[in-house]
Amino acid sequence: MGGTVQLHSAKDGFAFDTYRAAPTDARRGGLVICHAIWGVTPHLRELADSFAEDGYEVLVPSLFDRFQRGFAERDTDPALFQRQNGFAESVGWGVGVLDAVQAAIDALRPPVFAIGFCFGGTVAWLAAARCSGLSAVAAYYGGQIKDCLADTPTVPTILHLGKADELIPPDDVERIRTAHPDLPVYMYEAGHAFVAPNGFHADSARLSRLRTLALFARHGGGRGGEEA
């Protein structure tokens, strides 16, 4: 359904690839999806297409293009994991890619929403606090959110976490809840990456999506907008 376009960072003009999926029905708003360390994978492109079917104009920026353009792979090779994890660490688990996220937000007509998964979940959290032009954010299992609790979302934000996620143990969840007691934190009977193929948990993926779409609907993502 979608295709690749290029966006440019307002910081320095750097061009980076972005997957775009246009809505197939009345436009409800724009949506920026922030990827995990594995890049804009086929699964994320399919997910973008599915949100387009729900009426959203979706952009999935390739946040690691400054390191390796077009990388998109899910691989269990430890060396590859270490390299991708190193990319995430080198950008401060999201701070260093917010220029790309902002460019994607700016490329969409409002209302604009954001979601993110794993590394992208932390990016989405930071975007909710530091980027402009967003109406609401849903962050999925962002493992480094616990280290970014001084950042407070400026737009309605919800978190989706797995009760059996070994990467985000109960102590980390409690730290988040203590720092942000009014923030909705939804817990699911699942482990890490319950939306992704490698950790997929059907009921958790379905329920979290419904809650995300409901969040968007409450904050401007309703029918009646301009056609794409």
Buried (B, 14 or more C-beta within 10 A) or exposed (E): BBEEEEBBBEEEEBEBBBBBBBBEEEBBBBBBBBBBBBBBBEBBBEBBBBBBEBBBBBBBBBBBBBEEEEBBEBEEEEEBEEBBEEBBEEBBBBBBBBBBBBBBBEBBEEBBBBBBBBBBBBBBBBBBBBBEBBBBBBBBBBBBBBBBEEBEBEBBBBBBBBEBBEBBEEEBBEBBEEBBEEBEBBBBEBBBBBBBEEBEBEEBBEBBBEBBBEBBBEBBBBEEBEEB
